Amino acid sequence: QAQVVESGGGLVQPGGSLRLSCAASRSIFSIYAMGWYRQAPGKQRELVAAVTGGGRINYADSVKGRFTISRDNAKNTVYLQMNSLKPEDTAVYYCNIHDGLRDYWGQGTQVTVSS
């Protein structure tokens, strides 16, 4: 069974919104940080947003003011609220969990922004 599972991707028009969810298995006992990365065809994977256990949040410059990352510790889940979506946001979005020692990656969820 996958330890990190993303959901919420899909097709949306420019200016629209999507919310991605990432659920981490309880088998990952200690979560230090949770984040979202994305990768478009022919491009390198890049950090979109991340939040640490201490609450520190980082965003890529390209998404500041449009995307919001949040986490629900009780549900072991991290969310990415994406507003004012642009065609250049089109990519496969990957959830990442860091437990202080290693990284766990989700399978990816496709986000397509197009008319």
PDB file as gemmi writes it, atoms N, CA and C in Angstrom:
CRYST1    1.000    1.000    1.000  90.00  90.00  90.00 P 1                      
ATOM      1  N   GLN A   1       0.834  -1.198   0.000  1.00  0.00           N  
ATOM      2  CA  GLN A   1       0.000   0.000   0.000  1.00  0.00           C  
ATOM      3  C   GLN A   1       0.867   1.245   0.000  1.00  0.00           C  
ATOM      4  N   ALA A   2       0.453   2.219  -0.792  1.00  0.00           N  
ATOM      5  CA  ALA A   2       1.164   3.488  -0.836  1.00  0.00           C  
ATOM      6  C   ALA A   2       1.077   4.184   0.512  1.00  0.00           C  
ATOM      7  N   GLN A   3       2.184   4.781   0.927  1.00  0.00           N  
ATOM      8  CA  GLN A   3       2.209   5.485   2.198  1.00  0.00           C  
ATOM      9  C   GLN A   3       1.816   6.954   2.073  1.00  0.00           C  
ATOM     10  N   VAL A   4       1.843   7.478   0.860  1.00  0.00           N  
ATOM     11  CA  VAL A   4       1.478   8.863   0.594  1.00  0.00           C  
ATOM     12  C   VAL A   4       0.550   8.873  -0.609  1.00  0.00           C  
ATOM     13  N   VAL A   5      -0.662   9.385  -0.436  1.00  0.00           N  
ATOM     14  CA  VAL A   5      -1.668   9.351  -1.487  1.00  0.00           C  
ATOM     15  C   VAL A   5      -2.235  10.744  -1.721  1.00  0.00           C  
ATOM     16  N   GLU A   6      -2.103  11.232  -2.957  1.00  0.00           N  
ATOM     17  CA  GLU A   6      -2.647  12.534  -3.337  1.00  0.00           C  
ATOM     18  C   GLU A   6      -4.005  12.378  -4.006  1.00  0.00           C  
ATOM     19  N   SER A   7      -4.795  13.439  -3.928  1.00  0.00           N  
ATOM     20  CA  SER A   7      -6.055  13.492  -4.635  1.00  0.00           C  
ATOM     21  C   SER A   7      -6.412  14.952  -4.886  1.00  0.00           C  
ATOM     22  N   GLY A   8      -7.366  15.177  -5.776  1.00  0.00           N  
ATOM     23  CA  GLY A   8      -7.881  16.516  -6.004  1.00  0.00           C  
ATOM     24  C   GLY A   8      -7.472  17.161  -7.307  1.00  0.00           C  
ATOM     25  N   GLY A   9      -6.611  16.516  -8.068  1.00  0.00           N  
ATOM     26  CA  GLY A   9      -6.224  17.073  -9.347  1.00  0.00           C  
ATOM     27  C   GLY A   9      -7.348  16.988 -10.356  1.00  0.00           C  
ATOM     28  N   GLY A  10      -7.153  17.653 -11.483  1.00  0.00           N  
ATOM     29  CA  GLY A  10      -8.158  17.627 -12.524  1.00  0.00           C  
ATOM     30  C   GLY A  10      -7.956  18.734 -13.524  1.00  0.00           C  
ATOM     31  N   LEU A  11      -8.976  18.945 -14.336  1.00  0.00           N  
ATOM     32  CA  LEU A  11      -8.977  19.983 -15.359  1.00  0.00           C  
ATOM     33  C   LEU A  11      -9.771  21.180 -14.866  1.00  0.00           C  
ATOM     34  N   VAL A  12      -9.179  22.355 -14.965  1.00  0.00           N  
ATOM     35  CA  VAL A  12      -9.832  23.573 -14.515  1.00  0.00           C  
ATOM     36  C   VAL A  12      -9.517  24.702 -15.484  1.00  0.00           C  
ATOM     37  N   GLN A  13     -10.437  25.637 -15.616  1.00  0.00           N  
ATOM     38  CA  GLN A  13     -10.227  26.784 -16.489  1.00  0.00           C  
ATOM     39  C   GLN A  13      -9.318  27.814 -15.835  1.00  0.00           C  
ATOM     40  N   PRO A  14      -8.614  28.605 -16.633  1.00  0.00           N  
ATOM     41  CA  PRO A  14      -7.813  29.680 -16.049  1.00  0.00           C  
ATOM     42  C   PRO A  14      -8.653  30.556 -15.126  1.00  0.00           C  
ATOM     43  N   GLY A  15      -8.073  30.902 -13.983  1.00  0.00           N  
ATOM     44  CA  GLY A  15      -8.787  31.672 -12.981  1.00  0.00           C  
ATOM     45  C   GLY A  15      -9.547  30.828 -11.982  1.00  0.00           C  
ATOM     46  N   GLY A  16      -9.646  29.542 -12.242  1.00  0.00           N  
ATOM     47  CA  GLY A  16     -10.361  28.647 -11.363  1.00  0.00           C  
ATOM     48  C   GLY A  16      -9.537  28.201 -10.176  1.00  0.00           C  
ATOM     49  N   SER A  17     -10.126  27.307  -9.392  1.00  0.00           N  
ATOM     50  CA  SER A  17      -9.499  26.833  -8.165  1.00  0.00           C  
ATOM     51  C   SER A  17      -9.560  25.322  -8.055  1.00  0.00           C  
ATOM     52  N   LEU A  18      -8.592  24.774  -7.369  1.00  0.00           N  
ATOM     53  CA  LEU A  18      -8.562  23.368  -7.009  1.00  0.00           C  
ATOM     54  C   LEU A  18      -7.951  23.240  -5.630  1.00  0.00           C  
ATOM     55  N   ARG A  19      -8.326  22.195  -4.924  1.00  0.00           N  
ATOM     56  CA  ARG A  19      -7.681  21.885  -3.661  1.00  0.00           C  
ATOM     57  C   ARG A  19      -7.139  20.467  -3.708  1.00  0.00           C  
ATOM     58  N   LEU A  20      -5.847  20.346  -3.510  1.00  0.00           N  
ATOM     59  CA  LEU A  20      -5.192  19.057  -3.466  1.00  0.00           C  
ATOM     60  C   LEU A  20      -5.085  18.581  -2.023  1.00  0.00           C  
ATOM     61  N   SER A  21      -5.232  17.285  -1.841  1.00  0.00           N  
ATOM     62  CA  SER A  21      -5.089  16.672  -0.532  1.00  0.00           C  
ATOM     63  C   SER A  21      -4.027  15.588  -0.596  1.00  0.00           C  
ATOM     64  N   CYS A  22      -3.311  15.437   0.482  1.00  0.00           N  
ATOM     65  CA  CYS A  22      -2.287  14.406   0.582  1.00  0.00           C  
ATOM     66  C   CYS A  22      -2.395  13.761   1.951  1.00  0.00           C  
ATOM     67  N   ALA A  23      -2.711  12.484   1.962  1.00  0.00           N  
ATOM     68  CA  ALA A  23      -2.851  11.736   3.203  1.00  0.00           C  
ATOM     69  C   ALA A  23      -1.633  10.856   3.415  1.00  0.00           C  
ATOM     70  N   ALA A  24      -1.022  10.996   4.568  1.00  0.00           N  
ATOM     71  CA  ALA A  24       0.140  10.197   4.926  1.00  0.00           C  
ATOM     72  C   ALA A  24      -0.279   9.045   5.824  1.00  0.00           C  
ATOM     73  N   SER A  25       0.231   7.871   5.526  1.00  0.00           N  
ATOM     74  CA  SER A  25      -0.058   6.702   6.337  1.00  0.00           C  
ATOM     75  C   SER A  25       0.411   6.897   7.768  1.00  0.00           C  
ATOM     76  N   ARG A  26      -0.346   6.327   8.697  1.00  0.00           N  
ATOM     77  CA  ARG A  26       0.052   6.366  10.106  1.00  0.00           C  
ATOM     78  C   ARG A  26       1.322   5.576  10.364  1.00  0.00           C  
ATOM     79  N   SER A  27       1.754   4.781   9.380  1.00  0.00           N  
ATOM     80  CA  SER A  27       3.014   4.075   9.525  1.00  0.00           C  
ATOM     81  C   SER A  27       4.209   5.021   9.482  1.00  0.00           C  
ATOM     82  N   ILE A  28       3.991   6.226   8.985  1.00  0.00           N  
ATOM     83  CA  ILE A  28       5.003   7.274   9.083  1.00  0.00           C  
ATOM     84  C   ILE A  28       4.773   7.952  10.429  1.00  0.00           C  
ATOM     85  N   PHE A  29       5.565   7.578  11.401  1.00  0.00           N  
ATOM     86  CA  PHE A  29       5.259   7.948  12.779  1.00  0.00           C  
ATOM     87  C   PHE A  29       5.536   9.410  13.107  1.00  0.00           C  
ATOM     88  N   SER A  30       6.584   9.936  12.558  1.00  0.00           N  
ATOM     89  CA  SER A  30       6.986  11.291  12.888  1.00  0.00           C  
ATOM     90  C   SER A  30       7.172  12.088  11.609  1.00  0.00           C  
ATOM     91  N   ILE A  31       6.333  13.086  11.416  1.00  0.00           N  
ATOM     92  CA  ILE A  31       6.393  13.915  10.224  1.00  0.00           C  
ATOM     93  C   ILE A  31       7.039  15.243  10.586  1.00  0.00           C  
ATOM     94  N   TYR A  32       8.155  15.516   9.954  1.00  0.00           N  
ATOM     95  CA  TYR A  32       8.852  16.769  10.183  1.00  0.00           C  
ATOM     96  C   TYR A  32       8.344  17.861   9.251  1.00  0.00           C  
ATOM     97  N   ALA A  33       8.129  17.501   7.991  1.00  0.00           N  
ATOM     98  CA  ALA A  33       7.684  18.481   7.020  1.00  0.00           C  
ATOM     99  C   ALA A  33       6.819  17.820   5.962  1.00  0.00           C  
ATOM    100  N   MET A  34       5.913  18.592   5.407  1.00  0.00           N  
ATOM    101  CA  MET A  34       5.061  18.137   4.326  1.00  0.00           C  
ATOM    102  C   MET A  34       5.079  19.220   3.253  1.00  0.00           C  
ATOM    103  N   GLY A  35       5.076  18.790   2.004  1.00  0.00           N  
ATOM    104  CA  GLY A  35       5.132  19.776   0.953  1.00  0.00           C  
ATOM    105  C   GLY A  35       4.597  19.276  -0.365  1.00  0.00           C  
ATOM    106  N   TRP A  36       4.515  20.208  -1.283  1.00  0.00           N  
ATOM    107  CA  TRP A  36       4.051  19.935  -2.639  1.00  0.00           C  
ATOM    108  C   TRP A  36       5.104  20.361  -3.642  1.00  0.00           C  
ATOM    109  N   TYR A  37       5.364  19.486  -4.587  1.00  0.00           N  
ATOM    110  CA  TYR A  37       6.239  19.755  -5.716  1.00  0.00           C  
ATOM    111  C   TYR A  37       5.441  19.566  -6.991  1.00  0.00           C  
ATOM    112  N   ARG A  38       5.948  20.101  -8.073  1.00  0.00           N  
ATOM    113  CA  ARG A  38       5.297  19.879  -9.359  1.00  0.00           C  
ATOM    114  C   ARG A  38       6.337  19.724 -10.453  1.00  0.00           C  
ATOM    115  N   GLN A  39       5.943  19.030 -11.509  1.00  0.00           N  
ATOM    116  CA  GLN A  39       6.824  18.800 -12.632  1.00  0.00           C  
ATOM    117  C   GLN A  39       6.018  18.820 -13.920  1.00  0.00           C  
ATOM    118  N   ALA A  40       6.384  19.717 -14.807  1.00  0.00           N  
ATOM    119  CA  ALA A  40       5.791  19.797 -16.128  1.00  0.00           C  
ATOM    120  C   ALA A  40       6.662  19.024 -17.108  1.00  0.00           C  
ATOM    121  N   PRO A  41       6.087  18.560 -18.219  1.00  0.00           N  
ATOM    122  CA  PRO A  41       6.879  17.817 -19.200  1.00  0.00           C  
ATOM    123  C   PRO A  41       8.106  18.596 -19.656  1.00  0.00           C  
ATOM    124  N   GLY A  42       9.249  17.940 -19.637  1.00  0.00           N  
ATOM    125  CA  GLY A  42      10.487  18.565 -20.053  1.00  0.00           C  
ATOM    126  C   GLY A  42      11.096  19.512 -19.044  1.00  0.00           C  
ATOM    127  N   LYS A  43      10.478  19.639 -17.882  1.00  0.00           N  
ATOM    128  CA  LYS A  43      10.967  20.544 -16.854  1.00  0.00           C  
ATOM    129  C   LYS A  43      11.419  19.769 -15.619  1.00  0.00           C  
ATOM    130  N   GLN A  44      12.245  20.412 -14.814  1.00  0.00           N  
ATOM    131  CA  GLN A  44      12.666  19.815 -13.558  1.00  0.00           C  
ATOM    132  C   GLN A  44      11.576  19.944 -12.510  1.00  0.00           C  
ATOM    133  N   ARG A  45      11.563  19.005 -11.588  1.00  0.00           N  
ATOM    134  CA  ARG A  45      10.631  19.094 -10.486  1.00  0.00           C  
ATOM    135  C   ARG A  45      10.999  20.283  -9.599  1.00  0.00           C  
ATOM    136  N   GLU A  46       9.996  21.043  -9.187  1.00  0.00           N  
ATOM    137  CA  GLU A  46      10.239  22.228  -8.392  1.00  0.00           C  
ATOM    138  C   GLU A  46       9.349  22.253  -7.158  1.00  0.00           C  
ATOM    139  N   LEU A  47       9.849  22.882  -6.118  1.00  0.00           N  
ATOM    140  CA  LEU A  47       9.074  23.064  -4.899  1.00  0.00           C  
ATOM    141  C   LEU A  47       7.981  24.085  -5.135  1.00  0.00           C  
ATOM    142  N   VAL A  48       6.767  23.751  -4.725  1.00  0.00           N  
ATOM    143  CA  VAL A  48       5.645  24.667  -4.792  1.00  0.00           C  
ATOM    144  C   VAL A  48       5.399  25.306  -3.431  1.00  0.00           C  
ATOM    145  N   ALA A  49       5.254  24.479  -2.410  1.00  0.00           N  
ATOM    146  CA  ALA A  49       4.998  24.961  -1.063  1.00  0.00           C  
ATOM    147  C   ALA A  49       5.344  23.870  -0.069  1.00  0.00           C  
ATOM    148  N   ALA A  50       5.758  24.269   1.119  1.00  0.00           N  
ATOM    149  CA  ALA A  50       6.087  23.304   2.160  1.00  0.00           C  
ATOM    150  C   ALA A  50       5.820  23.915   3.528  1.00  0.00           C  
ATOM    151  N   VAL A  51       5.489  23.060   4.476  1.00  0.00           N  
ATOM    152  CA  VAL A  51       5.272  23.483   5.852  1.00  0.00           C  
ATOM    153  C   VAL A  51       5.978  22.509   6.781  1.00  0.00           C  
ATOM    154  N   THR A  52       6.688  23.037   7.764  1.00  0.00           N  
ATOM    155  CA  THR A  52       7.376  22.209   8.736  1.00  0.00           C  
ATOM    156  C   THR A  52       6.495  21.991   9.953  1.00  0.00           C  
ATOM    157  N   GLY A  53       6.926  21.051  10.819  1.00  0.00           N  
ATOM    158  CA  GLY A  53       6.196  20.808  12.048  1.00  0.00           C  
ATOM    159  C   GLY A  53       6.115  22.030  12.932  1.00  0.00           C  
ATOM    160  N   GLY A  54       7.084  22.913  12.824  1.00  0.00           N  
ATOM    161  CA  GLY A  54       7.077  24.144  13.583  1.00  0.00           C  
ATOM    162  C   GLY A  54       6.215  25.237  12.989  1.00  0.00           C  
ATOM    163  N   GLY A  55       5.627  24.965  11.829  1.00  0.00           N  
ATOM    164  CA  GLY A  55       4.719  25.912  11.219  1.00  0.00           C  
ATOM    165  C   GLY A  55       5.344  26.850  10.211  1.00  0.00           C  
ATOM    166  N   ARG A  56       6.615  26.680   9.929  1.00  0.00           N  
ATOM    167  CA  ARG A  56       7.248  27.544   8.938  1.00  0.00           C  
ATOM    168  C   ARG A  56       6.805  27.137   7.544  1.00  0.00           C  
ATOM    169  N   ILE A  57       6.425  28.107   6.745  1.00  0.00           N  
ATOM    170  CA  ILE A  57       5.887  27.859   5.419  1.00  0.00           C  
ATOM    171  C   ILE A  57       6.741  28.555   4.367  1.00  0.00           C  
ATOM    172  N   ASN A  58       7.003  27.844   3.292  1.00  0.00           N  
ATOM    173  CA  ASN A  58       7.716  28.396   2.148  1.00  0.00           C  
ATOM    174  C   ASN A  58       6.894  28.196   0.888  1.00  0.00           C  
ATOM    175  N   TYR A  59       6.878  29.216   0.041  1.00  0.00           N  
ATOM    176  CA  TYR A  59       6.203  29.150  -1.240  1.00  0.00           C  
ATOM    177  C   TYR A  59       7.157  29.512  -2.364  1.00  0.00           C  
ATOM    178  N   ALA A  60       6.955  28.883  -3.505  1.00  0.00           N  
ATOM    179  CA  ALA A  60       7.635  29.344  -4.703  1.00  0.00           C  
ATOM    180  C   ALA A  60       7.137  30.736  -5.051  1.00  0.00           C  
ATOM    181  N   ASP A  61       8.024  31.566  -5.567  1.00  0.00           N  
ATOM    182  CA  ASP A  61       7.632  32.927  -5.926  1.00  0.00           C  
ATOM    183  C   ASP A  61       6.458  32.942  -6.907  1.00  0.00           C  
ATOM    184  N   SER A  62       6.402  31.965  -7.778  1.00  0.00           N  
ATOM    185  CA  SER A  62       5.388  31.941  -8.813  1.00  0.00           C  
ATOM    186  C   SER A  62       3.978  31.693  -8.287  1.00  0.00           C  
ATOM    187  N   VAL A  63       3.852  31.209  -7.054  1.00  0.00           N  
ATOM    188  CA  VAL A  63       2.536  30.891  -6.513  1.00  0.00           C  
ATOM    189  C   VAL A  63       2.158  31.737  -5.306  1.00  0.00           C  
ATOM    190  N   LYS A  64       3.043  32.582  -4.839  1.00  0.00           N  
ATOM    191  CA  LYS A  64       2.749  33.417  -3.679  1.00  0.00           C  
ATOM    192  C   LYS A  64       1.526  34.287  -3.936  1.00  0.00           C  
ATOM    193  N   GLY A  65       0.640  34.314  -2.959  1.00  0.00           N  
ATOM    194  CA  GLY A  65      -0.579  35.087  -3.084  1.00  0.00           C  
ATOM    195  C   GLY A  65      -1.709  34.345  -3.752  1.00  0.00           C  
ATOM    196  N   ARG A  66      -1.428  33.192  -4.342  1.00  0.00           N  
ATOM    197  CA  ARG A  66      -2.451  32.406  -5.025  1.00  0.00           C  
ATOM    198  C   ARG A  66      -2.684  31.042  -4.372  1.00  0.00           C  
ATOM    199  N   PHE A  67      -1.619  30.428  -3.874  1.00  0.00           N  
ATOM    200  CA  PHE A  67      -1.708  29.095  -3.281  1.00  0.00           C  
ATOM    201  C   PHE A  67      -1.554  29.191  -1.769  1.00  0.00           C  
ATOM    202  N   THR A  68      -2.212  28.290  -1.061  1.00  0.00           N  
ATOM    203  CA  THR A  68      -2.102  28.218   0.386  1.00  0.00           C  
ATOM    204  C   THR A  68      -1.920  26.768   0.806  1.00  0.00           C  
ATOM    205  N   ILE A  69      -0.866  26.506   1.561  1.00  0.00           N  
ATOM    206  CA  ILE A  69      -0.642  25.174   2.092  1.00  0.00           C  
ATOM    207  C   ILE A  69      -1.089  25.138   3.549  1.00  0.00           C  
ATOM    208  N   SER A  70      -1.676  24.035   3.950  1.00  0.00           N  
ATOM    209  CA  SER A  70      -2.104  23.857   5.325  1.00  0.00           C  
ATOM    210  C   SER A  70      -2.021  22.382   5.684  1.00  0.00           C  
ATOM    211  N   ARG A  71      -1.997  22.098   6.970  1.00  0.00           N  
ATOM    212  CA  ARG A  71      -1.942  20.707   7.403  1.00  0.00           C  
ATOM    213  C   ARG A  71      -2.894  20.465   8.557  1.00  0.00           C  
ATOM    214  N   ASP A  72      -3.424  19.265   8.597  1.00  0.00           N  
ATOM    215  CA  ASP A  72      -4.294  18.813   9.664  1.00  0.00           C  
ATOM    216  C   ASP A  72      -3.567  17.659  10.341  1.00  0.00           C  
ATOM    217  N   ASN A  73      -2.971  17.934  11.484  1.00  0.00           N  
ATOM    218  CA  ASN A  73      -2.174  16.921  12.157  1.00  0.00           C  
ATOM    219  C   ASN A  73      -3.007  15.720  12.603  1.00  0.00           C  
ATOM    220  N   ALA A  74      -4.247  15.965  13.004  1.00  0.00           N  
ATOM    221  CA  ALA A  74      -5.111  14.879  13.454  1.00  0.00           C  
ATOM    222  C   ALA A  74      -5.403  13.896  12.327  1.00  0.00           C  
ATOM    223  N   LYS A  75      -5.485  14.395  11.111  1.00  0.00           N  
ATOM    224  CA  LYS A  75      -5.775  13.553   9.957  1.00  0.00           C  
ATOM    225  C   LYS A  75      -4.530  13.148   9.188  1.00  0.00           C  
ATOM    226  N   ASN A  76      -3.373  13.625   9.645  1.00  0.00           N  
ATOM    227  CA  ASN A  76      -2.118  13.324   8.959  1.00  0.00           C  
ATOM    228  C   ASN A  76      -2.197  13.702   7.482  1.00  0.00           C  
ATOM    229  N   THR A  77      -2.736  14.871   7.240  1.00  0.00           N  
ATOM    230  CA  THR A  77      -3.032  15.300   5.884  1.00  0.00           C  
ATOM    231  C   THR A  77      -2.530  16.715   5.638  1.00  0.00           C  
ATOM    232  N   VAL A  78      -2.035  16.952   4.439  1.00  0.00           N  
ATOM    233  CA  VAL A  78      -1.643  18.280   4.019  1.00  0.00           C  
ATOM    234  C   VAL A  78      -2.467  18.659   2.794  1.00  0.00           C  
ATOM    235  N   TYR A  79      -2.808  19.935   2.696  1.00  0.00           N  
ATOM    236  CA  TYR A  79      -3.638  20.431   1.620  1.00  0.00           C  
ATOM    237  C   TYR A  79      -2.910  21.531   0.855  1.00  0.00           C  
ATOM    238  N   LEU A  80      -3.287  21.685  -0.385  1.00  0.00           N  
ATOM    239  CA  LEU A  80      -2.820  22.805  -1.185  1.00  0.00           C  
ATOM    240  C   LEU A  80      -4.030  23.426  -1.862  1.00  0.00           C  
ATOM    241  N   GLN A  81      -4.428  24.591  -1.381  1.00  0.00           N  
ATOM    242  CA  GLN A  81      -5.508  25.339  -2.002  1.00  0.00           C  
ATOM    243  C   GLN A  81      -4.914  26.201  -3.102  1.00  0.00           C  
ATOM    244  N   MET A  82      -5.374  26.006  -4.314  1.00  0.00           N  
ATOM    245  CA  MET A  82      -4.840  26.702  -5.472  1.00  0.00           C  
ATOM    246  C   MET A  82      -5.931  27.579  -6.072  1.00  0.00           C  
ATOM    247  N   ASN A  83      -5.720  28.878  -6.030  1.00  0.00           N  
ATOM    248  CA  ASN A  83      -6.656  29.845  -6.581  1.00  0.00           C  
ATOM    249  C   ASN A  83      -6.013  30.593  -7.736  1.00  0.00           C  
ATOM    250  N   SER A  84      -6.845  31.244  -8.531  1.00  0.00           N  
ATOM    251  CA  SER A  84      -6.367  32.044  -9.663  1.00  0.00           C  
ATOM    252  C   SER A  84      -5.396  31.251 -10.524  1.00  0.00           C  
ATOM    253  N   LEU A  85      -5.778  30.047 -10.856  1.00  0.00           N  
ATOM    254  CA  LEU A  85      -4.887  29.160 -11.590  1.00  0.00           C  
ATOM    255  C   LEU A  85      -4.590  29.682 -12.989  1.00  0.00           C  
ATOM    256  N   LYS A  86      -3.364  29.450 -13.406  1.00  0.00           N  
ATOM    257  CA  LYS A  86      -2.868  29.878 -14.705  1.00  0.00           C  
ATOM    258  C   LYS A  86      -2.446  28.670 -15.526  1.00  0.00           C  
ATOM    259  N   PRO A  87      -2.433  28.791 -16.855  1.00  0.00           N  
ATOM    260  CA  PRO A  87      -1.975  27.665 -17.677  1.00  0.00           C  
ATOM    261  C   PRO A  87      -0.582  27.177 -17.294  1.00  0.00           C  
ATOM    262  N   GLU A  88       0.290  28.074 -16.863  1.00  0.00           N  
ATOM    263  CA  GLU A  88       1.630  27.670 -16.476  1.00  0.00           C  
ATOM    264  C   GLU A  88       1.679  26.869 -15.184  1.00  0.00           C  
ATOM    265  N   ASP A  89       0.555  26.759 -14.483  1.00  0.00           N  
ATOM    266  CA  ASP A  89       0.475  25.888 -13.317  1.00  0.00           C  
ATOM    267  C   ASP A  89       0.262  24.429 -13.708  1.00  0.00           C  
ATOM    268  N   THR A  90       0.010  24.173 -14.974  1.00  0.00           N  
ATOM    269  CA  THR A  90      -0.215  22.811 -15.439  1.00  0.00           C  
ATOM    270  C   THR A  90       1.015  21.951 -15.178  1.00  0.00           C  
ATOM    271  N   ALA A  91       0.816  20.852 -14.481  1.00  0.00           N  
ATOM    272  CA  ALA A  91       1.915  19.965 -14.121  1.00  0.00           C  
ATOM    273  C   ALA A  91       1.354  18.775 -13.360  1.00  0.00           C  
ATOM    274  N   VAL A  92       2.206  17.802 -13.133  1.00  0.00           N  
ATOM    275  CA  VAL A  92       1.902  16.751 -12.178  1.00  0.00           C  
ATOM    276  C   VAL A  92       2.378  17.223 -10.815  1.00  0.00           C  
ATOM    277  N   TYR A  93       1.494  17.194  -9.847  1.00  0.00           N  
ATOM    278  CA  TYR A  93       1.806  17.652  -8.505  1.00  0.00           C  
ATOM    279  C   TYR A  93       2.069  16.454  -7.604  1.00  0.00           C  
ATOM    280  N   TYR A  94       3.181  16.515  -6.891  1.00  0.00           N  
ATOM    281  CA  TYR A  94       3.605  15.429  -6.026  1.00  0.00           C  
ATOM    282  C   TYR A  94       3.641  15.875  -4.574  1.00  0.00           C  
ATOM    283  N   CYS A  95       3.090  15.064  -3.718  1.00  0.00           N  
ATOM    284  CA  CYS A  95       3.180  15.300  -2.286  1.00  0.00           C  
ATOM    285  C   CYS A  95       4.473  14.700  -1.752  1.00  0.00           C  
ATOM    286  N   ASN A  96       5.109  15.404  -0.854  1.00  0.00           N  
ATOM    287  CA  ASN A  96       6.334  14.932  -0.225  1.00  0.00           C  
ATOM    288  C   ASN A  96       6.213  15.000   1.289  1.00  0.00           C  
ATOM    289  N   ILE A  97       6.607  13.927   1.932  1.00  0.00           N  
ATOM    290  CA  ILE A  97       6.642  13.857   3.389  1.00  0.00           C  
ATOM    291  C   ILE A  97       8.073  13.591   3.822  1.00  0.00           C  
ATOM    292  N   HIS A  98       8.561  14.368   4.765  1.00  0.00           N  
ATOM    293  CA  HIS A  98       9.891  14.160   5.313  1.00  0.00           C  
ATOM    294  C   HIS A  98       9.755  13.864   6.795  1.00  0.00           C  
ATOM    295  N   ASP A  99      10.340  12.747   7.224  1.00  0.00           N  
ATOM    296  CA  ASP A  99      10.214  12.344   8.616  1.00  0.00           C  
ATOM    297  C   ASP A  99      11.441  12.691   9.454  1.00  0.00           C  
ATOM    298  N   GLY A 100      12.306  13.478   8.892  1.00  0.00           N  
ATOM    299  CA  GLY A 100      13.535  13.851   9.568  1.00  0.00           C  
ATOM    300  C   GLY A 100      14.734  13.078   9.074  1.00  0.00           C  
ATOM    301  N   LEU A 101      14.483  11.915   8.469  1.00  0.00           N  
ATOM    302  CA  LEU A 101      15.542  11.063   7.957  1.00  0.00           C  
ATOM    303  C   LEU A 101      15.400  10.752   6.476  1.00  0.00           C  
ATOM    304  N   ARG A 102      14.179  10.595   6.023  1.00  0.00           N  
ATOM    305  CA  ARG A 102      13.948  10.177   4.651  1.00  0.00           C  
ATOM    306  C   ARG A 102      12.727  10.872   4.066  1.00  0.00           C  
ATOM    307  N   ASP A 103      12.616  10.777   2.750  1.00  0.00           N  
ATOM    308  CA  ASP A 103      11.498  11.358   2.023  1.00  0.00           C  
ATOM    309  C   ASP A 103      10.554  10.278   1.528  1.00  0.00           C  
ATOM    310  N   TYR A 104       9.274  10.583   1.573  1.00  0.00           N  
ATOM    311  CA  TYR A 104       8.235   9.740   1.011  1.00  0.00           C  
ATOM    312  C   TYR A 104       7.497  10.554  -0.042  1.00  0.00           C  
ATOM    313  N   TRP A 105       7.282   9.949  -1.195  1.00  0.00           N  
ATOM    314  CA  TRP A 105       6.648  10.636  -2.314  1.00  0.00           C  
ATOM    315  C   TRP A 105       5.334   9.989  -2.705  1.00  0.00           C  
ATOM    316  N   GLY A 106       4.365  10.816  -3.033  1.00  0.00           N  
ATOM    317  CA  GLY A 106       3.131  10.323  -3.594  1.00  0.00           C  
ATOM    318  C   GLY A 106       3.295   9.983  -5.062  1.00  0.00           C  
ATOM    319  N   GLN A 107       2.259   9.407  -5.638  1.00  0.00           N  
ATOM    320  CA  GLN A 107       2.319   8.964  -7.032  1.00  0.00           C  
ATOM    321  C   GLN A 107       2.112  10.100  -8.024  1.00  0.00           C  
ATOM    322  N   GLY A 108       1.649  11.227  -7.555  1.00  0.00           N  
ATOM    323  CA  GLY A 108       1.404  12.378  -8.403  1.00  0.00           C  
ATOM    324  C   GLY A 108      -0.045  12.492  -8.823  1.00  0.00           C  
ATOM    325  N   THR A 109      -0.515  13.721  -8.932  1.00  0.00           N  
ATOM    326  CA  THR A 109      -1.858  13.986  -9.422  1.00  0.00           C  
ATOM    327  C   THR A 109      -1.779  15.095 -10.469  1.00  0.00           C  
ATOM    328  N   GLN A 110      -2.441  14.878 -11.593  1.00  0.00           N  
ATOM    329  CA  GLN A 110      -2.352  15.803 -12.721  1.00  0.00           C  
ATOM    330  C   GLN A 110      -3.251  17.011 -12.511  1.00  0.00           C  
ATOM    331  N   VAL A 111      -2.681  18.185 -12.698  1.00  0.00           N  
ATOM    332  CA  VAL A 111      -3.433  19.436 -12.705  1.00  0.00           C  
ATOM    333  C   VAL A 111      -3.264  20.066 -14.082  1.00  0.00           C  
ATOM    334  N   THR A 112      -4.374  20.281 -14.764  1.00  0.00           N  
ATOM    335  CA  THR A 112      -4.352  20.892 -16.082  1.00  0.00           C  
ATOM    336  C   THR A 112      -5.211  22.140 -16.065  1.00  0.00           C  
ATOM    337  N   VAL A 113      -4.624  23.262 -16.431  1.00  0.00           N  
ATOM    338  CA  VAL A 113      -5.323  24.542 -16.465  1.00  0.00           C  
ATOM    339  C   VAL A 113      -5.457  24.946 -17.924  1.00  0.00           C  
ATOM    340  N   SER A 114      -6.662  24.868 -18.431  1.00  0.00           N  
ATOM    341  CA  SER A 114      -6.895  25.120 -19.845  1.00  0.00           C  
ATOM    342  C   SER A 114      -8.364  25.415 -20.085  1.00  0.00           C  
ATOM    343  N   SER A 115      -8.627  26.178 -21.152  1.00  0.00           N  
ATOM    344  CA  SER A 115      -9.994  26.426 -21.562  1.00  0.00           C  
ATOM    345  C   SER A 115     -10.543  25.279 -22.393  1.00  0.00           C  
TER     346      SER A 115                                                      
END                                                                             
